[in-house]
Amino acid sequence: MKVIENRALKDEEKMELQEIQLKEAKHIAEEADRKYEEVARKLVIIEGDLERTEERAELAESKCSELEEELKNVTNNLKSLEAQAEKYSQKEDKYEEEIKILTDKLKEAETRAEFAERSVAKLEKTIDDLEDELYAQKLKYKAISEELDHALNDMTSIAPVQPA
């Protein structure tokens, strides 16, 4: 009788310990879920930022091409004006000013495009880091789930002690 009582007491203690472990595992799983949700939310935000940055880069590149074409046209016009320098000296000054403005715009567009490219690279790295973190959290979640399943199986496999 004493042995049965001792065994019942040990089983009870073991069950209490497993219940505590189960609660801790549930808490860890909830924390992992929360972190997963947060990482997923950040990923959505970063993907949106990346999309906007890519659109800005495309726009800057398009503007750069337009400015390059416009600059070529202005340069051709300038050569024509230089051939007729005496007759068109006032127009020449006007076109030189336009070239300066277009060159400044071109430099500005190139600077924006370079900035956009750097931003895209940073965002891609951030996305890679977040994807790695997400993968690690998923593995952690899976391990915790398996641990919970084992704990639950252990708890259900403990048969109640029958009085003698």
C-alpha positions as CSV (number, residue, x, y, z in Angstrom):
1,M,0.0,0.0,0.0
2,K,2.8,2.4,0.9
3,V,4.5,1.6,-2.5
4,I,1.3,2.5,-4.3
5,E,1.0,5.7,-2.4
6,N,4.6,6.6,-3.1
7,R,4.2,5.8,-6.8
8,A,0.9,7.8,-6.9
9,L,2.7,10.7,-5.3
10,K,5.6,10.5,-7.8
11,D,3.2,10.2,-10.7
12,E,1.3,13.3,-9.4
13,E,4.5,15.2,-9.0
14,K,5.6,14.1,-12.5
15,M,2.2,15.3,-13.9
16,E,2.5,18.6,-12.2
17,L,6.0,19.1,-13.6
18,Q,4.8,18.2,-17.1
19,E,1.8,20.6,-16.7
20,I,4.3,23.3,-15.8
21,Q,6.5,22.4,-18.8
22,L,3.4,22.3,-21.0
23,K,2.5,25.8,-19.9
24,E,6.0,27.0,-20.5
25,A,6.0,25.4,-23.9
26,K,2.7,27.1,-24.7
27,H,4.1,30.4,-23.6
28,I,7.1,29.9,-25.8
29,A,4.9,28.9,-28.7
30,E,2.7,32.0,-28.2
31,E,5.9,34.2,-28.1
32,A,7.1,32.5,-31.3
33,D,3.8,33.2,-33.0
34,R,3.9,36.8,-31.9
35,K,7.4,37.2,-33.3
36,Y,6.4,35.5,-36.5
37,E,3.4,37.9,-36.9
38,E,5.7,40.8,-36.2
39,V,8.3,39.6,-38.7
40,A,5.6,39.0,-41.3
41,R,4.2,42.5,-40.8
42,K,7.6,44.0,-41.1
43,L,8.2,42.0,-44.3
44,V,5.0,43.3,-45.8
45,I,6.0,46.9,-45.0
46,I,9.5,46.4,-46.4
47,E,8.1,44.8,-49.5
48,G,5.9,47.8,-50.0
49,D,8.8,50.1,-49.5
50,L,10.9,48.1,-51.9
51,E,8.1,48.3,-54.5
52,R,7.9,52.1,-54.1
53,T,11.7,52.4,-54.3
54,E,11.8,50.3,-57.4
55,E,9.1,52.4,-59.0
56,R,11.1,55.6,-58.1
57,A,14.3,54.0,-59.6
58,E,12.5,53.1,-62.8
59,L,11.0,56.6,-63.0
60,A,14.5,58.1,-62.4
61,E,16.0,55.9,-65.1
62,S,13.3,56.8,-67.6
63,K,13.8,60.5,-66.8
64,C,17.6,60.0,-67.2
65,S,17.1,58.5,-70.7
66,E,14.8,61.3,-71.7
67,L,17.3,63.9,-70.4
68,E,20.1,62.1,-72.3
69,E,18.1,62.2,-75.5
70,E,17.2,65.8,-74.9
71,L,20.9,66.6,-74.2
72,K,21.9,65.0,-77.5
73,N,19.3,67.1,-79.3
74,V,20.5,70.3,-77.6
75,T,24.2,69.4,-78.4
76,N,23.3,69.0,-82.1
77,N,21.5,72.3,-82.0
78,L,24.6,73.9,-80.4
79,K,26.9,72.6,-83.1
80,S,24.6,74.1,-85.7
81,L,24.6,77.4,-83.8
82,E,28.4,77.4,-83.6
83,A,28.6,77.2,-87.4
84,Q,26.5,80.3,-87.6
85,A,28.1,82.1,-84.6
86,E,28.0,85.6,-86.0
87,K,24.4,85.5,-87.0
88,Y,23.0,83.6,-84.0
89,S,25.2,84.6,-81.0
90,Q,22.1,85.5,-78.9
91,K,20.5,82.1,-79.5
92,E,23.8,80.4,-78.7
93,D,23.8,81.9,-75.2
94,K,20.2,80.7,-74.7
95,Y,21.1,77.2,-75.7
96,E,24.2,77.1,-73.5
97,E,22.0,78.0,-70.5
98,E,19.6,75.2,-71.5
99,I,22.5,72.7,-71.6
100,K,23.6,73.7,-68.2
101,I,20.1,73.2,-66.8
102,L,19.7,69.9,-68.5
103,T,23.1,68.8,-67.3
104,D,22.2,69.7,-63.8
105,K,18.9,67.8,-64.2
106,L,20.8,64.8,-65.6
107,K,23.2,64.8,-62.6
108,E,20.3,65.1,-60.2
109,A,18.5,62.2,-61.9
110,E,21.7,60.1,-61.8
111,T,22.2,60.9,-58.1
112,R,18.6,59.9,-57.4
113,A,19.0,56.7,-59.5
114,E,22.2,55.9,-57.5
115,F,20.4,56.5,-54.2
116,A,17.5,54.4,-55.3
117,E,19.8,51.5,-56.3
118,R,21.5,51.7,-52.9
119,S,18.2,51.8,-51.2
120,V,17.1,48.7,-53.1
121,A,20.2,46.9,-52.2
122,K,19.7,47.7,-48.5
123,L,16.1,46.7,-48.7
124,E,17.0,43.4,-50.4
125,K,19.5,42.7,-47.6
126,T,16.8,43.5,-45.0
127,I,14.4,41.2,-46.7
128,D,17.0,38.4,-46.8
129,D,17.7,38.9,-43.1
130,L,14.0,38.9,-42.3
131,E,13.4,35.8,-44.4
132,D,16.3,34.1,-42.5
133,E,14.7,35.2,-39.2
134,L,11.3,34.0,-40.3
135,Y,12.8,30.6,-41.3
136,A,14.5,30.3,-37.9
137,Q,11.3,31.2,-36.1
138,K,9.4,28.6,-38.1
139,L,12.0,25.9,-37.1
140,K,11.7,27.0,-33.5
141,Y,7.9,26.9,-33.7
142,K,8.1,23.4,-35.2
143,A,10.5,22.2,-32.5
144,I,8.2,23.6,-29.8
145,S,5.2,22.0,-31.4
146,E,6.9,18.6,-31.5
147,E,7.9,19.0,-27.9
148,L,4.4,19.9,-26.9
149,D,3.1,16.8,-28.8
150,H,5.6,14.6,-27.0
151,A,4.6,16.1,-23.6
152,L,1.0,15.6,-24.4
153,N,1.6,12.0,-25.5
154,D,3.6,11.4,-22.3
155,M,0.8,12.8,-20.2
156,T,-1.9,10.8,-21.9
157,S,0.2,7.6,-21.7
158,I,0.4,7.8,-17.9
159,A,-2.3,5.4,-16.7
160,P,-4.1,6.3,-13.5
161,V,-3.1,4.2,-10.5
162,Q,-5.6,1.5,-9.5
163,P,-6.2,1.0,-5.7
164,A,-5.2,-2.5,-4.5
